[in-house]
Amino acid sequence: MKEYSPKEIEAKWQKVWQDTDLYKTDEDPSKPKYYALEQFPYPSGEGLHMGHMRVYSIGDVVARFRRMNGYRVLHPMGADAFGLPAENAAINRGVNPREWTLNNMERIRREQALLGVSYDWDRYVGTCLPDYYKFNQWLFLLFYERGLAYRKKASVNWCPSCNTVLANEQVEDGRCWRCDSEVTKKELEQWFLRITDYAERLLEGLDRLPDWPEKVKAMQRNWIGKSEGAHVTFSVPECGDEKVTVFTTRPDTLYGVTYLVLAPEHPLVPRLIKGKKEEEPILRFIEEMKKQSEIERTSTDAEKVGYPTGAFAKHPLTGELVPIWIANYVLMDYGTGAVMGVPAHDERDFQFARKYGLEIKQVIWPQDGDAPAEPLAEAYTEDGILISSGPFDGLDNRAAIKAIADKLQEQGLGGSTVNYRLRDWLISRQRYWGTPIPVIYCDDCGVQPVPKEDLPVVLPEDVVFDGKRNPLTTSETFVHAKCPSCGKQARRETDTMDTFVDSSWYYFRYTDAHNETVPFSPEEVNKWLPVDEYIGGIEHAVLHLLYSRFVTKVLYDAGMVQVDEPFKSLLTQGMVLKDGFKMSKSKGNVVSPLEIIDRFGADTARLFILFAAPPDRDLEWSDTGVEGSHRFLNRVWRLIVQNEELFKQEFTPSASLDAEGKELRRVLHKTIKKVTGEIGERSHFNTAISSIMELVNSLYSYPDTADRAIYKEALETLVLLLAPFVPHIAEEMWQMTGRKGSVHLASWPKYDESALVLDEIEIAVQINGKVRDKLVVSANASRKEVEKQALSTDRIQGWIDGKTVRKVIVVPGKLVNIVAN
């Protein structure tokens, strides 16, 4: 018997697919479209890992299944190729990041091809290539023209070792996520995109994404952080009645304010402490805060630390003076950088006030029952009636929220407003390996965008990678430029863009990957968007997906696309674990996909990773599970090889199948229905494969004397059902059946509901609740017929002999229970 040889088969079919352009995108407009997309990889020096293999295998099943179901499928791939690791490699290895990255991109493409994924490689994009990042710059200029790109001085997380700005999420325990250096705060002129202008639309859009995981939507809602409340303006008499505005969701507690807290970075702080005894300790405290991330400072577990400034603020409605403090938990970049302290009605304020001996003033009283104990043992956060609140005494606190906000509005001291936690998107990075920001600075003309006809602004080669500065600042040819307006000597922006910009629109570029004049043509984009299934890790649930949604809405407003949400359905796959931990070199539990492919073949690797767990759950790696998947493929292979002669024969379907034939037909159509639903509706690939395994068991137990026509049909259908999961062996077996053309262009099998109906069923017969016999009855038998048949069997007659039958209960299709005594 011909042995199953994965290496031989997989190499053979990968070459055939490549030579015949089998997976080139079908453009037939008569077919419904389907856009299947996996998140593209970063081309690191380590190549593919098991997480990659899992996401690509999942996406490939989706694409192949839709193609076989008559869709024109767009299934592209590329590389998210800019980023700090390449620049660090350039510094450490003395190589150019371009060379290092391009080599890695080519390596990953080869490794992806070994998996047998059905990508249209003609649409490949690499974000580090000028023909791609030219349009990063083009889109930046679009944002600039629409007032959505601006420059300002901002306090940023700065890694002195990497010499670059870090996002809050890249600071872990006050240290850089990559090099572990201590992060500091630094004031820099930075470029931002106004994502906050779209905060409400980004929130509203989540309600129109029913096929996104609720967990992901909740994370985005929390990141956007919408709060409805009021602005309240306090004045500071000793600073010439300087105004300090706070945002609060509880204006009903305004009369309970006993102190004000500013962020340590608040611009008013230096004036408040100048020349006072508090100045020196507060300045030291401010320096300490520069080393802590926002996440650390705002953690519920973090100790609340504060210092009095010695200054006072004037209450807007009572005129009372309340002390001004600074504290670690107030952030300059959230809200206004100031909060009002209401310790009687806020748990955090209560703890802070108790710690520092500040006044606690209760202004809400329970509507029914006794008042809280005096002094308060904890903050009173329930609803109630206002007290000690001037003209608002006796008012229900919910009604007082609007009433007090209206009063503030009337007096020009605040009013109702909506606040968002979301901050504008900081895109400036002080590094070389990224998209140059297309801006020129002229002493006479100011900020000048580079004209679109002069794009791309290409990364220069004459740079120094010494790890001490932004390499772009070392390139004389790059820094010196002519002003586009006056033609005088000017200087070019040396910051590059955050790499999240690259990945925020790449799915549009795939639709028109070789367009040299615009990022994409609206006609091509509108043919394919939105992405029907987007597959990737939960770690991108917030930033990448939020930025992609933001960019899509801007392009929608600019009339370039007809969708304002880019991803219709989102599948976030779980991690691959070994010994209970995520695979990592530090834990010594890494299993290489290439090692598994070399030993067992790509089809075995794919089958195991798809069968071992539902795609959204973590998957525990199992060597015995891989071996089991390999044994199963060998079992299927033998089944097809043993019947090669059968496939050469023609059979006339029988008018009436024998019992074995009927049962195999039922199992076959049950399997088709199950696999179709599990792939197409639920993305439960593990249960789909399990159903196919049951069909294989039925085929092995099918008698040689039973109907051959249905047996042959079942074998051919088995190959079709396996094709999305194990494409190489399925292609080889399809040829063995004598079929022409690729199995991956064949039509997906349809199930027949009538085949699922049983002629006869087995039911249990109970006496007084205990099973005493089993009975085979017609599936269409009436209750009376089932009762009569149950009572007439010899076994049951023996059990009820000498007893009186009181009642017979028939549960159709399941059981008969005879009550007798």
Secondary structure, DSSP 4 states (H G I P E B T S, - for coil): -PPP-HHHHHHHHHHHHHHHTTTSPP--TTSPEEEEEEPPPP--TT---HHHHHHHHHHHHHHHHHHHTT-EEE---EE---SHHHHHHHHHH---HHHHHHHHHHHHHHHHHHTT----GGG-EETTSHHHHHHHHHHHHHHHHTT-EEEEEEEEEEETTTTEEE-GGGEETTEETTT-PBPEEEEEEEEEE-GGGGHHHHHHHHTT-TBS-HHHHHHHHHHH-EEEEEEEEEEEGGGTSEEEEEEES-GGGGGG--EEEE-TT-TTHHHHHTTSTTHHHHHHHHHHHHTS-HHHHH-TTSPP-EEEEEEEEE-TTT--EEEEEEETT--TTSTTSEEEE-TTS-HHHHHHHHHHT------EE-SSSPPPPSS-SS---S--EE-S-GGGTT-BHHHHHHHHHHHHHHTTSEEEEEEES---EE-EE-SSSSPBP-EEEETTTEEEEPPGGG---PPPS-----SSS-GGGG-HHHHEEE-TTT--EEEE---EE-THHHHTSHHHHGGGTT-SSSS--HHHHHHHPSBSEEEEEGGGTTHHHHHHHHHHHHHHHTTS-S-S-SBSBEEEE--EEETTEE--TTTT----HHHHHHHH-HHHHHHHHHHSS-TTS-EE--HHHHHHHHHHHHHHHHHHHTTHHHHTS--PPPSS--HHHHHHHHHHHHHHHHHHHIIIII--HHHHHHHHHHHHHHHHTS-TTS-HHHHHHHHHHHHHHHTTTSHHHHHHHHHHTT--S-GGGSPPP---GGGGS-SEEEEEEEETTEEEEEEEEETT--HHHHHHHHHHSHHHHHHHTTS-EEEEEEETTTEEEEEE-
